[in-house]
Amino acid sequence: MLKPVMGIQLYTLRDFCQTAQDFDSTLEKLAGWGVKDVQISAIGDIPASQQKAALEKNGIKVCVTHKSFEKMTNDLDSLILEHKIIGCDALGLGSAPESSRGTTDRVRDFIKKTEKIGKELKKSGMTFNYHNHDFEFKPLEDSRKSMMDLLLEETDPQLFRFIPDVAWIHYAGRDPVEVLKKMKGRVKVLHFKDYIIDSAGNRKFVSLGKGKVDLKACYEAAAELDIPYIMYEQDCDWVDGDAFKATEESWAFMCELAGK
């Protein structure tokens, strides 16, 4: 059984990572809390060499990224080079494009495209990793199966891996632990996110441990399934509108959960 490494998905703090200076300052703040691992997503157009310098200066490593599908399909070589420079072997996709959803044919076409990407990444010692939302669990327009069913059944585990998001899985009406079991051996990074349904019936993201998701059960499942990393991610709805405050609260929860 593996004890997962806890870290922060920088998408949560994207507004504070748009310049090289702000990226460095954000990493410095996280390092002060004891964070040693992050995911890079939605940062500014910062050269890989400057990313590397800030990461090394603050003693932080990158376990996975999120990059655009357009760049993966049109400029994969530059993405591979960037990842080599920052020392990351996992290229992540935050969501399938709209044109790849809804029907069996669209999803299978998406699978073919990701297979090509996965094969090229494998040559460089890297992996393709897919992050879910809730739509992947809804039945396709022409099938009783969902997009997630096809992704699990019709992709090569060596070429297509997952970045499961426990809040989106829960919001889709599924048990995150059971979904994680189906992804066994295909997950390097797990996303911890939490949410509530407010009095008006709207979904609202909250700091970890303050919502509906049984994160303790998810943590225990991650340990049992030997998932190496857990990253906190919160898209919006930060406490008092402060992404750093929400991150600090959630980091404290993660440390307590991990027994730090």
N, C-alpha and C positions, 0 to 999 in steps of 0.2 A: 504494500500500500504506500502510495506516494503522498507526501504533504505538499499541496499546491503552493506555488510562489504567488504572493499577492502583489498587485500593482494597479496602475491607473491608466485608463484609456484617455489619451490627451484630447479626444473629441470633446470631452466634458469641458476642457479648459481651452478650447480652440481659439476663443477670442483673445487669449493671452499668449498665443504662439504664432502670431502672424509675421513677426520679424525675428531675425537672428538674435537680437538683444532680448526681446521678450521671451523667446523660446528658452534661452539660457536662464533668464530670471525665473521662469516658471519651473524649470528643472531644479534650479537651486532651492526653490521653496519646497518642492516635493522631497528633495534629498534631505532637507532639514527635518522632515517628518519621518524619515527612515525609508522612503520609497527607493527601491533599487531597480525596478523594472516598469516599463511603460509600453503602451501601444501608441504608434504614431498614426494620426488621422486628422485630416482637415487643417493641418498647419499651413503656414504661408509658404511662398515660393522661396524656400531657404536651401541653398546649395548643400548637397550631401556632405561635403567636407566640413561645412560650418555646423551641420547637425552633429556630425561625429565629434567635433571639437567640444561642443556643449555637453554632449552625452558623456564623453570621457572625463571632462572637467568635473562633472557632478557625480561620477561613479554610477551611472544609470545605463541599463541595457534595453534594447528594443526586442520584444518577443514576437511581434507581428505588426503589420500595417493595415491600413485601408487605403486603397488607391482606386481610381476610376476604371470602369470596364473599358471605356474608350481607349485609355492609354494602354491597358493590358493587351488589347487587340491590335493597336496601331503602333505602339512604341515599347514593346516588352523589353527590348535590349537595354534601354535606358533605365527602366525600373529595376532590372536585375543588377545593373551596375550600381545604382543608388543603394540597393539593399546590401550589396557586397561591401560598400564603403561604410555603411552604418552598422554592419555586423548582424544583419537580420536575415534569417533563412525562410521566413514565412510571409508570403504576399497575400493580403486579404482583400476581399470584395465586400463592401458594406451592404449591398443589395443588388438583386438582379434588375436590369433596366426594365421599364414598362413593356417594351417590345418582346421581352422574354417570359412574360407571365400569362396566366389565364387559360391557355389551352395546352393540350398534350404536345402538339407539334412545336409550339413556341418553346416549351420547356426542353424538349429533346434537341432542338436547334441550339439552345443555350448550353446544354450538356456537351454537344459536339464542340462548341467553341471553347468551353472551359477545359475539355480534354486536350485540345491542341495547346492551350496555355500551360496546362499541367505538365505535359510532356516536355515542353521547352524548359520549364522551371526545374524539372527533375534532372535534366542534363547539367544544371548549375548547382545541384544540391539543395534546391529550394522546393517549397510546396505551395499549392493554391489552396486558399482557405475561404469559406463562404459564411458570412454572417446573416442570420435570419431575422425577419420581423414576424408579424402574425400572418401575413397573406399566404405564406408558403404552406400553411396548414389548412387552408380552405379548399374544398373540392374544386377541381378544374371545371371549366365550363362544359367540357365534353367527356367527363369521366367522374367516377366516384372517388378516384384517387386524387391526392393533393400534389402540389409541386414538391413538397418535402418527401412524399412517398417515392416519387420518381428520382429525386436527388439521392435518396438512400439506396434505392434498388438498382439504378441504371448508371451509376458513376463508379469509376475505379477507385477503391479506397486509397491507392497509392498516388492518385492524381487529383483527387477531390476530397478536401477535408473541411471540417466545419468549425465555425466560431459560434457556438450556440449561445443565445441570449435568453436567460431564464425568465425575465419579465415578459418578453414577447411571446415565449412559449406558453407561459401561464395565461397571459391575456387571450391567447388563441384557444384557451379551454383545454390545454393539454397539461399533463404532469411533467414538469421539467426533468425529474429524476428518471422517469420512464423513457423520455426522449434521449437523454444522455446515454442510457444503456444501449439504445439502438445505434448510437454513434460511437460505441466503444472502439478504441484504437484509432479513431479518426479526428480526435480533438487535441490540439496543443493548447489552445486558449479558450477559456470559458468566460462569458460576460456576466457579471453580477449587476443587476439593475432591479429597482423596486418601484411599485406603483400602488395607487389607491384609485377607487372610483368615488368621486366627490358627490355632494348632495344633489347636484344637477345631472348626475349620471355620466359625467365625463371622466376619462382616464387622466390621471395626473401623476407624473413621476415624483418620487420622493427619495430622500436619502436612504441608504441601505438600512434595513431593519425596521423601517417605519411603515412598511406597506404590507401587501397581501402575499408576497412570495416567501415560501419557507426556505430561507437562505441557508439555514443550518443543515437541512436535509440535502440541499444542493451541494454544500461544501463536503459533507460526508460522502456523497455519491462521487464527487470529483476525486476525492482521496482514494476511494475504492476502485475507481476506474483509471487511476494513474494519469489524471489530467494534470499536466505540469504547471499551468498558469491560470490564475483567475484575475481578470481586470474589472475594476469598477468603471461603469459608464452611466452617465445620466445626460440625456439629450437636452433637457430644458427643465423648467419648473423648479429651479434650485431654491433652497430655503432662503428667504429674504431676497431672492433674486441674485444671490451671490454664489457663483460657481465654486469659488475657492472654499467658502464655508461649507457648502454641500459636500465637496470632496474631502475636506478635513473630517467632517462628521462620519462620512462613509468609510474613510480610511481607518478611523478609530474602531468602527464596527468590525471591519475586516481583521484588524489586528487582534481584537478580542476573540473573534471567531476562530482564528488560527492559534490562539493561545500565546500570542507574543507578549 
